[in-house]
Amino acid sequence: MQIISGKYARHKLIPPKGRDVTRPPLSRFRKAVFDTLLPFLPRGAYLDPFGGTGSFAIEALSRGASSATIIEMDRIALDTIRANLDHIGVEEPVDLRLGDALQVIPKLAQLGQSFAIIGLAPPYNKGLETSSLLLVDQFPQLLQEDGILFVQHPNKETLPPSLQHFSFWKSRRYGNTTFSYFTRNDPTE
C-alpha cells in the first residue's frame, strides 16, 4: 500500500506488525475518494477518527490539507501511524490521539477545533458508521461551513436518512463498499 498522489506520492506505508487491527482501504478506493475531496483539501485540516494505518490522513496531507488530527484506539496501530509519518517525512502538523473516537470527538468540539474534511472510516461490523455519524451531527461546528464529511460503510449498512446539521450530497459504490458524502447545513436555515 502506498500514497497515491501529491507531494508524498509513491511512498509506501508500513502495515501494523503482527496484528490484524486495521482494514486499510484499497488504493482504488482512496483514489476515487480523494478525487472527490480534492476541492475541499486546501480549505484546512483533516479529521480521521479511525486512524488505522494513517493512509487517509497522509493522503489528505499529500494532496493539500493543512494539518491532520488522527484518532486511534489501538496503541500498535497508533505507533504504526507515527512510523508512517516519520518514514514518509510528513512536514504538516499532525495531532495523534490515542483513544476511542466516540469519546475524543466531543473533546475536540469542546476545544473549538474545526475541520475542512471529516473522514469516518470505522472498522466494519461494529455499528460505528451510524453511531459516529450521529455523534458528529451533535457537534456540527467540527466541520467548517464549506467542508465535507464522508462515511465509508459496507453497501448493506444503511445510514440515517436525515440528520439535523448535515445534508446528504452523494454516494459512490466500489465493490462491497460505499462512500457517502455530506455537507453542513447552512446555520441560518
C-alpha positions in Angstrom: 0.0 0.0 0.0 1.3 3.5 -0.9 0.3 7.1 -1.1 -1.3 7.7 -4.5 -0.9 11.3 -5.4 0.5 14.7 -4.2 3.8 15.6 -2.6 4.1 12.2 -0.8 3.1 10.1 -3.9 4.6 6.6 -4.2 5.8 6.5 -0.6 5.0 3.1 0.8 3.0 2.7 4.0 4.2 0.4 6.8 1.4 -2.0 7.9 0.9 -2.8 11.6 3.2 -5.6 12.7 1.8 -9.0 13.6 -1.8 -7.9 14.1 -4.9 -7.6 12.1 -6.2 -4.4 13.8 -6.8 -2.3 10.7 -8.7 -2.5 7.4 -6.5 -0.5 5.0 -8.6 1.0 2.2 -7.7 -0.2 -1.3 -5.7 2.2 -3.4 -8.5 2.5 -6.0 -11.0 3.4 -3.2 -8.6 6.1 -1.9 -8.0 7.5 -5.3 -11.8 7.8 -6.0 -12.5 9.3 -2.6 -9.7 11.9 -2.9 -10.6 12.8 -6.4 -14.0 13.8 -4.9 -12.4 15.5 -1.9 -9.8 17.4 -4.0 -11.7 20.8 -4.0 -12.0 20.7 -0.2 -8.4 19.7 0.7 -6.9 23.2 0.5 -9.6 24.6 2.8 -8.0 23.4 6.0 -7.5 20.5 8.4 -8.5 16.8 8.0 -10.0 14.7 10.9 -9.5 10.9 10.8 -11.3 9.5 13.9 -10.4 5.9 12.9 -6.7 6.2 12.0 -5.8 2.6 11.1 -2.5 2.9 9.2 -3.0 6.7 8.7 -3.4 6.2 4.9 -6.4 8.6 4.6 -4.9 11.4 6.7 -1.5 11.1 5.0 -3.2 11.1 1.5 -5.1 14.2 2.6 -1.9 15.9 3.6 -0.1 14.8 0.5 -2.9 16.5 -1.6 -3.0 19.8 0.2 -4.7 19.6 3.7 -3.0 22.0 6.0 -2.9 19.6 9.0 -4.5 16.4 10.3 -5.9 15.1 13.6 -5.8 11.3 13.8 -7.6 9.3 16.5 -6.8 5.6 17.0 -7.7 3.4 20.0 -5.1 0.7 19.3 -1.6 1.6 20.6 0.1 -0.7 18.0 -1.8 0.9 15.2 -1.0 4.4 16.6 2.7 3.5 16.7 2.3 2.4 13.0 0.8 5.7 12.1 3.6 7.5 13.8 6.2 5.3 12.0 4.4 6.0 8.7 4.5 9.8 9.3 8.3 9.6 10.1 9.1 7.2 7.3 7.4 9.4 4.7 8.7 12.6 6.2 5.4 14.3 6.7 6.0 18.0 7.3 2.5 19.2 8.1 1.3 19.3 11.7 -0.3 16.1 12.8 -2.1 15.7 16.1 -2.1 12.0 17.1 -4.6 11.0 19.8 -4.8 7.6 21.5 -8.4 6.9 22.4 -11.9 5.9 21.4 -13.2 8.1 18.6 -16.6 8.3 20.2 -15.1 9.8 23.3 -12.4 12.0 21.7 -14.8 13.7 19.1 -16.8 15.6 21.8 -13.5 16.7 23.3 -12.3 18.2 20.0 -15.6 20.1 19.7 -15.2 21.4 23.3 -11.7 22.6 22.3 -13.2 24.6 19.4 -11.5 22.6 16.7 -12.9 22.7 13.2 -12.0 20.7 10.1 -12.4 21.1 6.3 -12.9 17.3 5.9 -14.0 14.7 8.4 -13.5 11.1 7.2 -15.4 8.4 9.0 -13.9 5.0 8.0 -14.5 2.9 11.1 -14.0 -0.9 11.4 -16.9 -2.8 9.9 -19.4 -4.8 11.8 -19.3 -2.8 15.0 -22.1 -0.3 14.2 -19.7 2.6 14.3 -20.7 4.0 10.9 -24.1 5.2 12.1 -23.0 6.0 15.7 -20.0 8.1 14.7 -22.1 10.0 12.1 -24.8 10.7 14.6 -22.2 11.8 17.1 -20.6 14.3 14.6 -24.1 15.5 13.9 -24.3 16.6 17.6 -21.2 18.8 17.1 -21.7 20.4 13.6 -19.1 23.1 14.5 -16.4 20.4 14.0 -17.0 20.7 10.2 -16.2 24.1 8.6 -19.3 25.6 6.9 -17.7 24.9 3.5 -16.4 21.5 4.5 -17.3 17.9 3.7 -17.9 14.8 5.7 -17.7 11.3 4.3 -18.6 7.9 5.7 -17.1 4.6 4.4 -19.5 1.8 5.0 -20.5 -1.6 3.7 -23.2 -1.5 1.0 -25.6 -3.4 3.3 -25.2 -0.7 6.0 -27.9 1.9 5.8 -27.1 5.3 7.2 -29.7 7.5 8.8 -31.9 9.1 6.1 -31.8 12.5 7.7 -29.5 14.4 10.0 -30.1 17.6 11.9 -27.0 19.5 10.8 -25.8 17.8 7.7 -27.3 17.1 4.3 -26.6 14.1 2.1 -24.7 15.1 -1.0 -24.0 11.9 -2.9 -22.7 8.3 -2.5 -20.3 6.2 -4.6 -20.2 2.5 -4.6 -17.0 0.5 -5.1 -17.4 -3.3 -4.9 -18.9 -4.0 -1.4 -18.0 -0.6 -0.1 -19.9 2.7 -0.3 -18.7 6.2 0.4 -21.5 8.6 1.4 -20.8 12.3 1.4 -22.5 15.0 3.5 -22.2 18.8 3.6 -23.0 21.0 6.6 -26.4 22.7 6.5 -26.5 26.5 6.4 -26.6 27.5 10.1 -29.0 30.4 9.3 -31.7 28.0 8.0 
